[in-house]
Amino acid sequence: MRSSSLALAISSGFVLVISLLGMFLLVPQAKPQAPVSLNLMPQPASLKTSTGALRIDEKFTIALTGHSEVRLDLAAERFLTQLHRQTALLLAKPTHDAANATLMVHADHASKEVQELGEDESYSLEVTPSGAKLNAANPLGVIRGLQTFLQLVEVTPDGFAAPAVSIQDQPRFAWRGLMIDVSRHFIPLDVIKRNIDGMEAVKLNVFHLHLSENQGFRVESKKFPKLQELGSDGLYYTQDEVRDLIAYARDRGIRVVPEFDMPGHSTAWFVGYPEIASGSGPYSIERKWGIFDPAMDPTSEKTYKFLDELIGEMVKIFPDNYFHIGGDEVNGKEWDANGKIQEFKKSHNLKSNEDLQAYFSQRVQKIVTKHGKSVVGWDEVFIPGVPKDIVIQSWRGQKSLAAAAQQGYHGILSNGYYLDLGWSAARHYAVDPMSGSAADLSADQKKLILGGESCMWSEYVNAENVDSRIWPRNAAIAERLWSAQSVNDPASMYTRLDAVSARLEWLGLTHRTYHRKMLQRIAGPAVTPEEFAALKALADVVEPVKDYTREETAPAEPTSQTPLNRLVDAVPLESDAGRHFAELVDKFLASSCHDTATATLLRRQLSAWSQNDAAFTALEQKSFLAREVTATSRDLSAVGAAGLTALDAIASGTALTSDQQSRLNALAAEAAKPKTQLLLIPTAAIKKMINAASQPASCK
Amino acid sequence: MRSSSLALAISSGFVLVISLLGMFLLVPQAKPQAPVSLNLMPQPASLKTSTGALRIDEKFTIALTGHSEVRLDLAAERFLTQLHRQTALLLAKPTHDAANATLMVHADHASKEVQELGEDESYSLEVTPSGAKLNAANPLGVIRGLQTFLQLVEVTPDGFAAPAVSIQDQPRFAWRGLMIDVSRHFIPLDVIKRNIDGMEAVKLNVFHLHLSENQGFRVESKKFPKLQELGSDGLYYTQDEVRDLIAYARDRGIRVVPEFDMPGHSTAWFVGYPEIASGSGPYSIERKWGIFDPAMDPTSEKTYKFLDELIGEMVKIFPDNYFHIGGDEVNGKEWDANGKIQEFKKSHNLKSNEDLQAYFSQRVQKIVTKHGKSVVGWDEVFIPGVPKDIVIQSWRGQKSLAAAAQQGYHGILSNGYYLDLGWSAARHYAVDPMSGSAADLSADQKKLILGGESCMWSEYVNAENVDSRIWPRNAAIAERLWSAQSVNDPASMYTRLDAVSARLEWLGLTHRTYHRKMLQRIAGPAVTPEEFAALKALADVVEPVKDYTREETAPAEPTSQTPLNRLVDAVPLESDAGRHFAELVDKFLASSCHDTATATLLRRQLSAWSQNDAAFTALEQKSFLAREVTATSRDLSAVGAAGLTALDAIASGTALTSDQQSRLNALAAEAAKPKTQLLLIPTAAIKKMINAASQPASCK
């Protein structure tokens, strides 16, 4: 039914006497050049480059030798899938025949059935123009090394290639985690899985599931089914799904640590089981954000019996040695209001609610220990005298981590790694578990600091935008936890982060593509190309307000029912375009003012911004979601125009008049004010240009 | 663990005495305005607009009344999911309580258990500012009407709303199909499913699965397992998957017609079962494209016994009344070379291979009929005298369709709807099953023309880019088959197509997002933002060569193993940016030359193109995939500069000198030549500008 394929087949008259493989061999093969740069993230512990590169073409094969197990086969298949995504080459399946393989993989022995904290993850990787070898003690090292190989593969002028290198690598910290809060907004399993793929790509090894909250209890209990039936709006993981998820993570060398937050942050439990609460109930699922009064009754044996049975059930599903009991932010109001509890405090000589919580923590720790697990908890669970196998997860900072270490307790750092606060990758990157108070610890005490975990709290995060809230910034944190403390140049980090971000997109993460659909929703399907371009240009240079100012500046009190459809929900937490513009301004101001190439780029950008609001105005007439950000669009065009004036002044070597200065400074000051929870990122760089233009003869 | 949420909760001191619902009611509600335009596709048979609009907010509910069945519940849930995607509103589940529903849906009775050709798909939809009613005879009409409602929902200055309308709607044709060739390149089930979602959105009702080819046999047979085991490279659908797919399609009001192409296009069958072939074998899966010699042996009873058993097995899986037997493009070479077959022709008085194929078709038709199904086949199966229940699928055009109709046979049109040929949406849109020879048929004969099917042949299509090869253009074909023949204005079609394309993206189709990853592969992860922008700018204005010239101009003979990683694989088949530019040029040339607003837009675009190659040059040094398209990048900058010269001449009212004319015309002629299988779309519009600038006083 192909109207001209018949004619083609006849006219070509091509006789097939050579095999397809033969055909490939006949194609002249230029010697592959090494890629221009190495873009590994995290940086390996030791890397030597040499000359030449290994061509990656359709003849590429991978062979597995040494210790053999299904997990290694799966890792090799996953590797080939990702190599296909990067190159579109159709590749042969993995073999166990090392003789002719391009990449020969060897694992000495198995790793633990249930992955343990501190297991060997080291590997060595040798790439030469004629082949590559990956050696590791166990499958964990193989999994890490395969990701390094994938990051080595680059496009070159002569095809795809991996540069000749010799790498010896192992992590600095044994605990390198990502926590996702699936309770405030439920995150479906497929979204979790692609984030676990992302974790594997940057060598993270702990996935921490924050499973219960005031707003939801997210895992099925068969013993206490009202937990999920009444406490989750129907949005929870079944036990089979959890088992599947744990197997999925294990395949990728990732432990899964479950968190059941108690005795506070637990309203959702009480909807079905008010009898373990300190208040009189009834309770309903919390829809708002913040800290709430409901807390478990730490004085009732019913509570401990309930927890004993629930924890007993959950440790059968979650095989990891660590079990997270939360423990944060109890405001004590329900305890204060309950006479029986006050009575108990007196009779047990518990002087404060902190003492009462310590009593609760100790009881729960005993239950966890009884079930064969070790406890992880937020700072509050650290009370001198608790068993030494506890791990403190610090949301308060290196100081509390150091304090615990001084008394012989293990800790992991999360302060500084809260992904929801909207910090730049560079700001997260500058936080090191070993800096601050931790730097003063003794060598033995330092060993107690196991690593860190980034935390994705989900007040303003759902399945649609969560990838963009985690990635690519989380890759910078992953490097902080894997690579040497001395690997800390933000410029190098950003160059490599841009490359990793592209690779994460091939992996299936949506942090670069989610954006279009959300902007389209704001613009409406009937938007013109010019209007959409104007919205996109604005979206590219704004960021949500930082830290907790989003709550403080909300137009109405936000709840879990608030639609996440505003520009603040759609834009990435860090503006790439804003960063690139700031770099360009710095380059221009640091150089001779006769750097006309940079001046041309700046002029083009500033000119486009100065004209952007004209196109955006039309969209404001169509969409309430566009109209909301009118002021920011005006600001962008205003600072664009201000920047042009400053640029002209600098380029001509004529200082701005004082009238001009005050007018431009006023514009920049106005644009610097957050509006509708958005920050206009280029403002700071344009302010620099105005300052430079305000000095006579600002050219060097 | 939220370091400032405690402070926030205390400082806000907000006492919760009102319910959340109450809160919503307290927000002042502006009267919603009607959206600026209606962007329905396909256009309904009858539509009346009135004043006002129905607000769509978090209080929106849908109720199902009348005939009740699970399929309706699922349709309502799917509707709410898509409404959520369009608005991000959190919406209540569907109810059967009509009292307070925003949208009340009523179906009179069930539709057929197995959906039949010609079943009633009509519906009426009334939207007023206070509510909406959707009525239909059966669930098929409800499914169609829900999609119309979704297309009515637009963003407005006051929130989301659907305009007040009264719609009576039904399709013009009963057979409105999409065929996907899953044999040349296998297309995974999840990709198929999202395309079926797209079909539902534009009211298509037949999904035609082209299941077997020289390059692959794609469905599991339990009777003849070597068909998929040896004939598919492991890429096929299991019977369970097919059942799941059929249920998925049925839920969306879509029939599934399987095609087993015979007696030609069948090499993959013979890998496992050479005994039904006309040659001596052995056979292997074909890797090249075109027409090949292998064909079934039409003279052997073994062949018919095999087909009887296979068809008997397949009709149990595919419940549709129609069964497609292919029948196209047998070159007869294996028959000519087989003495036994030549003998048979003589002894049965079959004068030609066409006669022999007619004999085969009649035998197979009898088998299909015996199994209770009616035959569909390509033009070649139409031989005067075949049973009247046959449907001819015409790849040859309206002429052969009309010829069949004149003899009382049913037909559907596919000629003009081949999506792989790279035609513009407007060109497909202009093809009507009732035009050409069909226009001269009598009224009764016209009734025999059942509709049409677009065809996605998959030589250059895989899971990564298939969505972009089908959508959005297929929506224009869907309108052709649903709406009146008089609905044929391409400008209106394109306006509405842009809106539908955005809606299809919300549905999960990747036709707008796939692009980034493929361009990133070409550019490499280490690309700079400027280089990527240059590649994107080039990609936005090129299209693959049309019709079958891709085969004819391939750098090496393409096979199923050729990676689809070149720019020609990555760019959409129709350039939106190219179309918008051409519209702008037409507007400028048709207007006074003093249309400075349009001139400014043109100047900005032409200037950007003229400078684009400078940035692209850097990328050519990094990537062989970028270097391949160097000449086209040069051409783009050349025609950009030529366009600027022409624009200046027109704007100043000074004709180009004859030297300028010949220089610019030579540039445009060079740019008009396809290179590396790419067409540079703006060239034609720029040629128009050069022509206009060549005439003295070209301004009106």
Interface residues (C-beta under 8 A of the other chain):
Chain A: M1 R2 S3 S4 S5 L6 L8 A9 S12 F14 L16 L20 M23 V27 P35 V36 S37 N39 E58 R85 Q86 T87 A88 L89 L90 E154 V155 T156 P157 D158 G159 R287 K288 W289 G290 I291 F292 D328 E329 N331 W378 D379 Q393 W395 R396 S414 N415 C455 W457 E464 D498 A499 V500 A502 R503 E505 W506 R512 T513 R516 K517 Q520 R521 I522 A523 G524 P525 A526 V527 P529 E530 D547 Y548 E551 E552 A556 E557 T559 Q561 P563 L564 N565 D569 D576 A577 H580 L601 E620 Q621 K622 S623 F624 L625 R627
Chain B: M1 R2 S3 S4 S5 L6 L8 A9 S12 F14 L16 L20 M23 V27 P35 V36 S37 N39 E58 R85 Q86 T87 A88 L89 L90 E154 V155 T156 P157 D158 G159 R287 K288 W289 G290 I291 F292 D328 E329 N331 W378 D379 Q393 W395 R396 S414 N415 C455 W457 E464 D498 A499 V500 A502 R503 E505 W506 R512 T513 R516 K517 Q520 R521 I522 A523 G524 P525 A526 V527 P529 E530 D547 Y548 E551 E552 A556 E557 T559 Q561 P563 L564 N565 D569 D576 A577 H580 L601 E620 Q621 K622 S623 F624 L625 R627
